[in-house]
């Protein structure tokens, strides 16, 4: 009986340890625009780092990502906040801004 309880406790501890491991953010990298529906994004380069730092044409700030939303915070001189819905397929990231403009980026690093 004690062996059974010990085995269950060991299994639970293992599950908790595995569940607490942080997964690598798949958006991390340097991204270059390959196509966009707005000339605003034509020369964009976006850098996303593991620590949540974001760098792009107009400044440095932070980013937060959820299952399908990328939010850039405190970007540029004005400290703007921008939200994009996104789709990630391999090394291609498609962002859609609040106006419906889309930006297709390719991971270069």
TAURMO-V140354 format. One record per residue. N is the residue number from 1. SS is DSSP state (A for helix, B for strand, O for the rest). PHI is phi as a letter, one per 30 degrees, with the letter a starting at -180 (999 if undefined). D_LAST is the distance of its C-alpha to the last C-alpha in Angstrom with 1 decimal. Layout:
N:SS:PHI:D_LAST
N:SS:PHI:D_LAST
This chain:
1:O:999:53.8
2:A:d:52.1
3:A:d:49.8
4:A:d:48.9
5:A:d:48.1
6:A:d:46.1
7:A:d:44.1
8:A:d:43.4
9:A:d:42.4
10:A:d:40.1
11:A:d:38.4
12:A:d:38.1
13:A:d:36.5
14:A:d:34.0
15:A:d:33.1
16:A:d:32.8
17:A:d:30.5
18:A:d:28.2
19:A:d:28.3
20:A:d:27.5
21:O:d:24.3
22:O:d:21.3
23:O:d:18.8
24:O:d:15.1
25:O:d:14.0
26:O:d:12.2
27:O:d:11.1
28:O:d:9.0
29:B:k:5.5
30:B:c:5.1
31:B:b:7.4
32:B:c:9.7
33:B:d:13.2
34:B:c:14.6
35:B:a:17.9
36:B:a:20.1
37:O:c:23.8
38:O:b:24.1
39:A:d:23.6
40:A:e:22.7
41:A:c:19.1
42:O:e:18.8
43:O:c:16.8
44:O:d:14.9
45:B:b:11.4
46:B:b:10.9
47:B:c:9.2
48:B:c:10.4
49:O:c:11.1
50:O:e:13.1
51:O:d:16.2
52:O:j:16.5
53:B:d:15.5
54:B:b:14.4
55:B:b:13.9
56:B:b:14.6
57:O:e:17.0
58:O:c:20.1
59:B:l:19.3
60:B:c:18.2
61:B:a:19.4
62:B:b:18.9
63:B:b:17.9
64:B:b:19.7
65:B:b:19.0
66:O:c:21.7
67:O:e:22.0
68:O:b:21.7
69:B:b:21.5
70:B:c:18.9
71:B:c:20.8
72:B:c:19.6
73:B:c:22.2
74:B:h:23.7
75:B:d:21.5
76:O:i:22.8
77:O:d:26.3
78:O:d:28.2
79:O:i:26.2
80:B:d:25.7
81:B:b:24.8
82:B:b:23.1
83:B:c:23.0
84:B:b:21.2
85:B:d:21.9
86:B:b:18.8
87:B:b:18.2
88:B:c:15.2
89:B:b:15.3
90:O:i:12.7
91:O:c:9.5
92:B:c:11.9
93:B:b:13.1
94:B:c:16.5
95:B:c:18.1
96:B:b:21.8
97:O:d:23.3
98:O:d:26.9
99:O:c:28.3
100:O:j:27.0
101:O:d:24.5
102:B:c:21.4
103:B:b:17.9
104:B:c:15.7
105:B:c:11.9
106:B:c:9.2
107:B:d:5.7
108:O:c:3.8
109:O:b:0.0
